[in-house]
Amino acid sequence: MSDDATSQVESNHAAYVKKYKTQAESHHNGETALMVDGEIKAYYTTASEAYAAGDEQYGLGNFSIQQVGADAIGLGAQALALM
């Protein structure tokens, strides 16, 4: 994972925990949030849907996904398996 992608994962997860976690778990538990630059852009039913949307809209390394109600998802080499 590039430094930019790592930065997105780390900063987005920190923003999720600080700003969104409580409300997201109340309204979107079990869904997957697509995050860019510390903001949730959309919620998806599955991680693969969120990943595909992030790749299409923002490009690899420019987004991260967060499963609501779980720890951060590190995609690394396993990202292609989601497609």
Phi and psi restraints in degrees (value plus and minus 20) as a CYANA .aco file:
   2 SER   PHI     -90.1   -50.1
   2 SER   PSI     145.5   185.5
   3 ASP   PHI     -80.7   -40.7
   3 ASP   PSI     -58.4   -18.4
   4 ASP   PHI     -83.3   -43.3
   4 ASP   PSI     -62.7   -22.7
   5 ALA   PHI     -86.3   -46.3
   5 ALA   PSI     -61.8   -21.8
   6 THR   PHI     -82.1   -42.1
   6 THR   PSI     -61.3   -21.3
   7 SER   PHI     -81.7   -41.7
   7 SER   PSI     -62.7   -22.7
   8 GLN   PHI     -80.8   -40.8
   8 GLN   PSI     -66.6   -26.6
   9 VAL   PHI     -80.9   -40.9
   9 VAL   PSI     -68.9   -28.9
  10 GLU   PHI     -87.0   -47.0
  10 GLU   PSI     -67.5   -27.5
  11 SER   PHI     -90.0   -50.0
  11 SER   PSI     -57.7   -17.7
  12 ASN   PHI     -87.4   -47.4
  12 ASN   PSI     -59.4   -19.4
  13 HIS   PHI     -85.2   -45.2
  13 HIS   PSI     -62.5   -22.5
  14 ALA   PHI     -81.0   -41.0
  14 ALA   PSI     -62.8   -22.8
  15 ALA   PHI     -85.7   -45.7
  15 ALA   PSI     -59.8   -19.8
  16 TYR   PHI     -79.1   -39.1
  16 TYR   PSI     -69.8   -29.8
  17 VAL   PHI     -83.5   -43.5
  17 VAL   PSI     -62.7   -22.7
  18 LYS   PHI     -95.7   -55.7
  18 LYS   PSI     -62.2   -22.2
  19 LYS   PHI    -127.1   -87.1
  19 LYS   PSI     -50.6   -10.6
  20 TYR   PHI    -138.0   -98.0
  20 TYR   PSI     -41.4    -1.4
  21 LYS   PHI     -72.7   -32.7
  21 LYS   PSI     -73.0   -33.0
  22 THR   PHI     -81.1   -41.1
  22 THR   PSI     -70.2   -30.2
  23 GLN   PHI     -87.1   -47.1
  23 GLN   PSI     -61.4   -21.4
  24 ALA   PHI     -82.4   -42.4
  24 ALA   PSI     -62.0   -22.0
  25 GLU   PHI     -89.0   -49.0
  25 GLU   PSI     -45.5    -5.5
  26 SER   PHI     -95.2   -55.2
  26 SER   PSI     -54.6   -14.6
  27 HIS   PHI    -133.8   -93.8
  27 HIS   PSI     -38.4     1.6
  28 HIS   PHI    -155.8  -115.8
  28 HIS   PSI       5.1    45.1
  29 ASN   PHI     -76.9   -36.9
  29 ASN   PSI     112.6   152.6
  30 GLY   PHI      69.7   109.7
  30 GLY   PSI     -32.8     7.2
  31 GLU   PHI    -107.1   -67.1
  31 GLU   PSI     157.7   197.7
  32 THR   PHI    -142.2  -102.2
  32 THR   PSI     107.8   147.8
  33 ALA   PHI    -111.6   -71.6
  33 ALA   PSI     116.1   156.1
  34 LEU   PHI    -115.1   -75.1
  34 LEU   PSI     102.1   142.1
  35 MET   PHI    -141.9  -101.9
  35 MET   PSI     120.2   160.2
  36 VAL   PHI    -158.8  -118.8
  36 VAL   PSI     107.3   147.3
  37 ASP   PHI      29.4    69.4
  37 ASP   PSI      23.6    63.6
  38 GLY   PHI      60.3   100.3
  38 GLY   PSI     -10.9    29.1
  39 GLU   PHI    -143.3  -103.3
  39 GLU   PSI     121.6   161.6
  40 ILE   PHI    -100.1   -60.1
  40 ILE   PSI     102.5   142.5
  41 LYS   PHI    -111.3   -71.3
  41 LYS   PSI     -53.4   -13.4
  42 ALA   PHI    -188.2  -148.2
  42 ALA   PSI     142.8   182.8
  43 TYR   PHI    -132.9   -92.9
  43 TYR   PSI     124.4   164.4
  44 TYR   PHI    -151.0  -111.0
  44 TYR   PSI     134.7   174.7
  45 THR   PHI     -86.5   -46.5
  45 THR   PSI     -58.5   -18.5
  46 THR   PHI    -147.0  -107.0
  46 THR   PSI     139.1   179.1
  47 ALA   PHI     -84.4   -44.4
  47 ALA   PSI     -56.2   -16.2
  48 SER   PHI     -86.9   -46.9
  48 SER   PSI     -56.2   -16.2
  49 GLU   PHI     -85.0   -45.0
  49 GLU   PSI     -64.1   -24.1
  50 ALA   PHI     -84.2   -44.2
  50 ALA   PSI     -62.5   -22.5
  51 TYR   PHI     -83.3   -43.3
  51 TYR   PSI     -66.1   -26.1
  52 ALA   PHI     -82.2   -42.2
  52 ALA   PSI     -62.6   -22.6
  53 ALA   PHI     -84.9   -44.9
  53 ALA   PSI     -62.2   -22.2
  54 GLY   PHI     -82.9   -42.9
  54 GLY   PSI     -63.3   -23.3
  55 ASP   PHI     -82.6   -42.6
  55 ASP   PSI     -65.5   -25.5
  56 GLU   PHI     -87.2   -47.2
  56 GLU   PSI     -62.8   -22.8
  57 GLN   PHI    -104.3   -64.3
  57 GLN   PSI     -53.3   -13.3
  58 TYR   PHI    -143.9  -103.9
  58 TYR   PSI     -38.3     1.7
  59 GLY   PHI      66.1   106.1
  59 GLY   PSI     129.7   169.7
  60 LEU   PHI     -76.2   -36.2
  60 LEU   PSI     117.7   157.7
  61 GLY   PHI      66.8   106.8
  61 GLY   PSI     -25.7    14.3
  62 ASN   PHI    -129.0   -89.0
  62 ASN   PSI      -9.1    30.9
  63 PHE   PHI    -174.5  -134.5
  63 PHE   PSI     149.6   189.6
  64 SER   PHI    -164.4  -124.4
  64 SER   PSI     145.4   185.4
  65 ILE   PHI    -141.2  -101.2
  65 ILE   PSI     129.6   169.6
  66 GLN   PHI    -154.0  -114.0
  66 GLN   PSI      97.7   137.7
  67 GLN   PHI     -95.1   -55.1
  67 GLN   PSI     103.7   143.7
  68 VAL   PHI     -91.8   -51.8
  68 VAL   PSI     104.9   144.9
  69 GLY   PHI      74.0   114.0
  69 GLY   PSI      -9.8    30.2
  70 ALA   PHI    -162.4  -122.4
  70 ALA   PSI     150.4   190.4
  71 ASP   PHI     -91.3   -51.3
  71 ASP   PSI     148.8   188.8
  72 ALA   PHI     -76.8   -36.8
  72 ALA   PSI     125.8   165.8
  73 ILE   PHI    -114.4   -74.4
  73 ILE   PSI      98.8   138.8
  74 GLY   PHI    -115.2   -75.2
  74 GLY   PSI      95.6   135.6
  75 LEU   PHI    -107.9   -67.9
  75 LEU   PSI     -58.9   -18.9
  76 GLY   PHI      18.9    58.9
  76 GLY   PSI    -156.1  -116.1
  77 ALA   PHI     -90.4   -50.4
  77 ALA   PSI     -37.2     2.8
  78 GLN   PHI    -100.6   -60.6
  78 GLN   PSI     -24.1    15.9
  79 ALA   PHI     -77.9   -37.9
  79 ALA   PSI     -60.1   -20.1
  80 LEU   PHI     -85.5   -45.5
  80 LEU   PSI     -46.2    -6.2
  81 ALA   PHI     -88.5   -48.5
  81 ALA   PSI     -41.5    -1.5
  82 LEU   PHI     -95.9   -55.9
  82 LEU   PSI     -41.0    -1.0
